[in-house]
Amino acid sequence: MTRHIRIHEVSSAEPHDPLRLSDTNVSLFKSGMRRLASGVTVVTTAHENKQYGLVSTGLTSVSAEPPVLLICINQAATSHDPIARSGRFCVNVLRAGDEALAKRFGDPAQRSKRFLSREWQTLATGAPALVGSLASFDCIVTRALAADSHTVFFGRVADVRLWSEEVDPLLYWDGAYRQPE
């Protein structure tokens, strides 16, 4: 199931643009974004018989009919090109207590161990779905837009798994993983 997704370029501000962010504003932007609590996900894909994945908070629901979501992936991430080439990904919503897994998927030194010690299944697209996560959204890429350092991948949801009735998410804010109190 190899599909090559063409990534469309989104124009960015020109250097002479008066609305272009200064270095100070970028720092303030990052500080402000740290105040936004986000659910933590592991985004996975499979390409050429190899599994890839990364930890992410960059997920948004786009549409319910049809079900579409988007993910934002840094173009330097090792999972970026496999997602673009395979045309598929699975977003796995982590639960409280999955901090070690999140750290493993966020640490390049742990790349070879990311899919160990947990159960993974494939759903409709063949991307790895984490058994026991709060939810897994198995998606087919329908559009990709390059935006500065990242690519925004739009995914039509092909399958959803709610692995448990419990809803106890792992959150990320102010630079740390946290659990709801």
N, C-alpha and C positions, 0 to 999 in steps of 0.2 A: 504494500500500500504506500508506495513512494509518490509523493506529489511535491512539486517544487512551487512554492508560493512566491510570486513576484512582490517585492516590497516596494511600495510607492513612497516617494520622498515627500515630506512636508517641509515647506520652506520655513526657515527660521528668520529671526530679526537680522537685518543688515547691521554692520558695525556702526553706521551713521544714524541708526534708528534711535530717537530720543527716549523710547520706551525700553530699550535694552537694559537688562539688569546689570548693575555694577557688582563687583566682588562682595561688597558689604551687603547688598540686598540678597545675594545668593546665600550668604551665611545666615542672614535673618530668615530667609525662606526655609532653609534646612532646620533651623531652631523652631520655627513655627510648625513645620510638618511633624516634628517630634512630639508635639502636643496632641496630635490626632491619633487616637487609639484605633488600631486596625486589627482585623483578624489575620491570623498567620496561616499561610498555605504552603504546600509543597507542590510545585508544578513539575509534571513529569512528561516524558515522551519516550518513544522507542524509534530508533532509526538504524537500519542496516544491522539488525540483530543485537543492538546495544541499547541499554537503558541510560537515560539522562534525567537529571532533576536539579532543582534549585528551590531555596526557600524564598517566598515572596509575600509582600503585602499589597502588591499592585494588581488588584482585581476589582472589576466593577461589573454589575449587571447592566446590560444594554437594553434588552428587550425580553418580555415574557412570551410573546407570540409573534414570531417563533422565539424559542429560548436561545438567547445569544449573550455571551459575556465577553469581556476583554481582559487581557493581561498585558502588562508592560514589562518587557524584558530588555535588560542592558545588552547591547550588541556585542560587548566583550565577554559575556557569560558563555561558558562552554555549552550550555543547553540551547542557546539562541539559534545557531545554524541548524541543529537537528530538528528543532520545532519548525523552522522555515522549510527545511527540505522534506520532512515527513508529512507536514500539513496536519498535524494532530498534537493534542496535548490533553492532559488530565489535571484538573485543579483539585487537590485534596485538602480539605479544611481541617486544620489540626485542632485537637482537643487539649484541654488543660492536662498537663502531665506529659505533653509531647515536646517539651523544651529541648531535651537531649537530641531528639530527631531533627528538630529545626536547626539546632547548632551544627549537627553533622551535615545537613544539606547546605548550610551556609559556609562551611569551611572547606576550601579547596584541597587541603591536606587530607580530608576524609572522603574524597571523591570515590575511591574504590570501595568504601564501606557503606555508602549511602543506602543501598537497597538490602543490607543485611539486617538481621534480627527483627524484622517485621514481616508480616504477610502481605503480599502484593498479588493482585489479580488483574487480568485484562478484561476490559469491557468491550464496547462496540468497536472502538478505533484501534485497539491493541496497545494503547499507552498504559503504563502501570497505574493501577488504582490502589490506594492504601486501605486495606481492610481494617476496620476499627476507627477510621477517621470520622469526623462528624458528618461529612458528605464528600462525595467524589463527583465531579462534573467532567464527563468525558466529551471532548470537543473536536470538531473538524474545523480547521482554519478556513475562513471564508475571505478574509482580507487582512493585509498587513500594511501598516503605515510606519515609515521611518520618521522618527521625531527626535532630532538631536542625537543623544547618546543611546536612545532606546528604540525599540520597535513595539508598536501597539498591535497585538494580534487579536483579531476578532474571531471568536469560536462559536460555531453553531453547536449547541449541546445535543449530542447523539444519545447519551445515556446519563442517568443520575442514580447514585446509590446513597441512601441514608443508612449507614451501618448500625445505628443505634437510635433509641428514642431519647437518650440523654443529650442535652444541649449544654455543654460546658466548654466554651472555646478558649484556646490559647490566644492571648492578645499581645500586641507589641505597641509600646509607646514610651516616649522619653528615653529611647535607646536601650530598652530592656524588654524581655519577655515577661508577661504578667498573666495572672489568672484573675477572673472576676471574684470579688469578695462577697 
